[in-house]
Structure formats: C-alpha cells, structure tokens
C-alpha cells in the first residue's frame, strides 16, 4: 500500500492578521493584570497606612473620604482573576475584599429591631437641595417631599426661592417651620415639621447650621440640622473637624432627647464620623440595608451621566439613646439635586 504524501502545514507569516491579533490580545491581558496588580498594591498601602498611622497620612485622609468607592472594584476584580486563575493577583486583592467585608458586610444584611409595642414613632427626611431656584428644580423637590410624607423635613442649601415656593405648597402637611433661607447661596437651612416648634436658632461656620426644639409624644426634644464644610478636592479636613468639635460640644450640653441630621460632608470611614458615633447612633447603620450612598447625582448637570450611581455616603440621620431606628433608606430619586434624600423612621423609647 502506497502512503499518501501530504504537504506539511504552512505557518502563517510573522506579520499575518491572526498572529498580530493574538499578540495584541496577549499584551492587553498582560497590561490588564499589571494594572490590577497596581490597584491591589495601592489598596494594600492604604489599608496598611490606615492601620498604622491613620489620617496623619494625607493619602489615608484622602482615601477615607472616597470610601467605599475605593474598595468596591476589588470585589469584581477578585472574582474575575479567580476565575482566570491568576493566583498572585487573587492573593493581592484578598485583603481589600476582606476589608470591605469587615467594614461594610453588616450593612448588606437584613436588620431586625425590637422596640416596646407602644413606642411612638416619627419619620425624618434630610436632603441637600443643591441651591434649588428654578421652577423645574422646585417642582421636583416638592414632588419628593410630598411623596415621602415625613413628619420632619430638614433641608440644606435652602434658597429664598425654595422657601417662597415650598412653604405655601406644603402648609397642609407642615403647619410649623423654622426657615433660614439664603438668596442663592449654600448657607440656607430649613426645617418643616408636623410638631410644634418652641425654640430655634441659626449660626454659620463656613456653612449654615440650625437647632430647633420640638414637642413629640408629650416630650420636648432637640433637633439639629447641620452642614459642616466639604474637605474639597485637596481634602483639607481641618475646618470640617473644627466644626464637628463645636457640634459635639453643643450636643454635650443638651438635656433633652437628641436627633442630628444633615449633609456632613464626611464618609463613615473618616475620623470625624468616628467621633460623632462615639456619642450618637447612625440610623442607617442601625436599620438600613445596603451601602446608603447619597452623593453625587451627576444627572443634575448632565442627563447622560444620570444613570451613574452615587459613590459615597455623606448625608446622615443620627440620634441618641432615647431613640431607636426602625428603618432607614435612601430615596430612589434625587430630583434635580446632586444629593439623594435620606429617610429614617425612629421610635421614641425614652432613656435606656
């Protein structure tokens, strides 16, 4: 039997399209893995610096003000490189994944809160209106306020046009108010309430702050609506920390049940947040589900960016031991503001 001769396979020329494509894909994969390695090492540097020196390092201070955004990519990358069996990168990412789980894992779990069956409850909404002045902005704000139907609404960056528009249109819901609007600036503050207001005061640091005393369930309580300054792009937290110190001194002098709300311009990984939660409870941490991200809504500036989710949490409802949070959430719409409203339902449980 005569063997049939076949020609040997011909290798493609070194410059052929399939080979060039394969090389390009290989380079892209290598560069992608290298970029992930760099990200993992940067995250490790942040976590190590956070443990060893804290916010004395400016880079740690900066990173704390961007949490949890900085660690969220690690979750997806960790799964991806694991499936791709890139074990070195998988190991480098693991501390970031564990840190995220430790810092935020409990927030993703369902909450169960026990209160006395006869404990009276109230609902609070806090919202930075982003200097709303146009008819579209104010109509959107009114729709959200009426939809939430909270017992107390606290507003920051509250303008005179907002006061003129909202007050008569919410009078059926809120017969009481304490309003300190500014013409068009960021310092204005306002509180609308279903409960009688007996005292009020307003002061400015770099931004506006206010204190109100109201009556609920035959009890006088104190309510702060505050707006400490932003650390800015350079992350200078000195002025914010100074105002947090002033607020803590004011809280220490209060003798009635206390609720504190506002745009605090800080994340829950900052030192200033830690100082606040030494004396107050974060209602979202206690009773919310999810990360509670409130800022920014980029859609107010560009509709194409409106689909991007918020990336940090800087708006809060805090309370002292006289209250217990039953539920807390971020509203699904921000209207035309750059902040999303936060809503919490609190039960008055008395001194514990």
N, C-alpha and C positions, 0 to 999 in steps of 0.2 A: 504494500500500500504506500503510495507516494504522499509524503507530507505536503500539505498546502502551505506555501510560504505567505506570510503576511508582513506588510511593512510595519516597522516599529512606529509607535505613536510619536507624532511630531510635537515638541514642546512649543508653546506659543512664544513668539518673540518677546524679548525683555520689555519692550515698550507697549505690549498689547493692552487693550482696554480692560479685560478681566483681571490681569495681573496688577495693573495700576489701581483698579478699584479695590482689590484685596489689600494692597499696601496702604491705601488711604484709610480703609476701614480699620486696619490694624493700628495705624498711627492714631486715629481718632479714639479708639478704645484705650490705647496706652495713655494718651493725654487725659482722657476722662478719668481713668483710675488715678493718675497723678494728681489731678485737681481734687478728687475726693480725698486722697491721702492728705493733701494740704489743708483741706477743710477740717478733716478729723484731727490733725495736729493742732490747728488753731483753736478748735473747740477744747482740746485737752489743755492747752495753755491757759485758756480762760478758766476752765474748771479748777485747774491747779492753783492759779493765781487767786481765784475766789476763796479757796480753802485756806491758802497760806497768808494772804495779805488783805484780801477783801477790796473795798473801794478805795484804799490808799493808792492802788494802781489805777491810773486813769483808764486804761484799757478795760479793766474789770468794771469800773463805773459806767463806761460807755456800753459795755455788753449787757450789764444788768438792766439798762433802760431799753433794751431791744428784746428782752425775753418775753415769751418763749420762742419768738421767731427764730433765734439763732440755733436752737436745738431741733426744731421740727424737721428740717431737711435730713437730719441724721436718721430718723425713723424710716424714711422711704429708702434712703441710700443703703442702710444696713440690710434691709430685706433684699434689695437688688443685688448687692455684692455677695450676699449669702447664696442667693440662687445661682449667681455666676461662679461661685466657689472661689472668690478672691479672698482667701482667708486672712491675709495680712491686713487688708483694708477692713475686713469684717471685724477683726480684733481691735483695730484703731478706733473704729466707730462705736464699739460696745460701751465704753464709759459714758459717752454722750447719751446713748439710748437709756442706760441705767439712771443717769442723772435726770433725764426727762421723766422717767417713770417715778423716781423718788420725789421730784418737785411737783409734778402735775398729775400723777396717776390717780390720786384720790379724787381729783376734780372730775374725772371721767366716770366715776361710779355713781350709781343711784344713792340718794340720801333718804334717810328716814328720821324724822324729828318728832319727838314726843313732847306734848305740852298738856297742861291741865285742860280738861274739856270745856271749861267755862272761860278760858283766857280770851279776852277781846283782841281782835286783830285789826291792823291797818295796812294799806298798800302805799308805797312810796315810789315815785319815779324821779330820777335825776337825769338831766340832759343839758349838754352844752349846745346851744343853738347856733353857734358859729356866726354871731353878729347878724342874725336874720333881719333883713329890712325889706326885701322885695315882696310883692304880693304872692308870687309862687312859693317862696320860702315860708311865708307866714301861713298860707293856706295849708301847706304840707305839715307844718308844726301843729296847727290847730287840729288837723285830722288825726294825728298820732296821739295828741293829748286826750282828745275825746274818746278815741278807741281804747286807750289804756284804762281810762277812768279811775286813776289812782286817787287816794284820799288826800295826798300831798304831792305837789309837783314842784320840784326845785330846778331852777333854770340858771345857767351860766351864760356869759356873753349875751346878756339880755339888753336889747336896744330899746330906745323910746318908741320907734315904730312897732316893735313887738308888743310892748306894753299897751299901746293905743289899740292895736288890733286884737290881741288875745283877751284882754280884760273884759270888755263887754260881751264877747262871744263865749266866755266860759263862766259868766256870772251865775248861771243856773247850777253849775257844778261846784263852784268855789266862791262862797259868799265872803270869804276872808282872804286877804292877801297882804304881803309885805313886799313892796316893789322898789328897787333902786336901779332904774334903767339909765344907761348912758346913751347919748345921741346915736353914735355908730361904733363906739369902741368896744373893747373886750372886757371892761371892768364891771359892766352892769350885772346885777343879780336880781332874782325874783323868786318868791315863794307864793304859790296858790294853795289854799287849804280849805277843807270842809270843816275844820275845827277852829274854834275861836282863838285869836291871837291876842296875847296880853302884853307882850313886850317885844321890841325889835331894835336891832342896831346894825350898822353897816360900817365897815372900815376897809381901807385899801392897804395892801402891801405893795407888791408890784401889780397885782390884780385885785379884784373885789372879793370881799368875804362878808358874810352876814350871820347873825344869831337871832333866833326867834324863840319865844316861849309860847307854847300852845297847851290846850287842855284836851285830854283824851281819856275816856273811861274814868272821869272824875279825878284825874291826876294831871298835875302840871308837869310838862316835860320840856326839855331844851333841844332845839334843832339847829344845827349849823349847816349852812350851805357855803362851801368854800371853793377857792380856786387858786391854789399855790402856783407859782410860776413854772413854766416849762424849763428844763435844763438846756433846751436848744440843741442845735446840731453839734456844737462843741462840747455838750454835756457838762455844763457848769452847774452843779447841783448846790452850790453854796447858798444861793438866795432861796431856793426851794427848802433846803434843810433849815435855814433860819426861820422861815415861816412855819414849817412843821413844828419847830421848837416852840414858837409863840402859840400855836394852836394847842399843843399838848399842855402848856402852862394854863391856858384858858380852860381846857377840859378838867384839869385837876381841881379847879375852883368851883366846878358845878356841883350842886347838891340835889338836883332832880334827875330823873331818868334822861338818858342822852342818846341822840341819834346824830350822826355826822355824815353828810353826803357831799358829792361834788366831783368836779374834774380835778384830780390831784396831780396830774402830770407826772406820775410815777408808776412803775410796774411793781408787781408783787415780789420781785426779787431784789428790790433796792433796799438800802439800809433805812431809808425814811419810812418805807412800808413796814419794816420790821419794828420800828419804834412805835408806829401807830397801833399795830396789832399786839403790842405788849399791854395795851390798856383797852382796846376795842376789838370787836369781832367783825370780820369781813363777811357780810351776809351771803355773798356769792360763794365764797369758800365753804361756808357752813351749809348752804342749802341749794346751790346751783348745780347744774350738770353741764359739763363742757369746760372750755377754757375761758369763756366770758369775755372774748376780745371785743373791744369797743372803738378802736381807732386805728387807722383813719378810714373813712368812706371817701375814696377818691372820685366817686361819681359826681360829687358836688362840683368838681372842677372840670371833669371830662367824662361824658357819658360812656365813652369806650372803656374807661377804667372802672366803671361802676360795678362790673362783675368781680373785680378783685376783692377778696375778703379782707376784713380788718386784721391787723397783725399783732397788736399789743393791747393790754388792758390797763387803762388809766382812769376809768370812771368807777366810783365805788359808793356803796351804802354801808356804813359802819354803824355799830350800836354797842351799848354797854350791856352789863349783865341783867338789866331789867327787861331786856327784850330777847326773843329767840326767833331766828329766821326760819320761816316755814317753806319758803320758795323764793328763788331769785333767778332772773333771766335777763338776757339782752334782747331788746326788741328787734324784730326781724327787719325793720326799716329804720333808716336814719333821716327820712325826709330828704331835705336838701342841706343838711348839716354834715360836717366831717366827723361827727361823733354819733354813736348809736346810744339810745337811751337805755338805762338800767332800771329794772323794776324789781322790788323786793316786797314780800308780804311778811310782816313782823307780828309776832304775838307778844302782848304785854304780860309778863309772868311775875313782875314785882322783883323785889330784892332776893337774890339767890344766895 
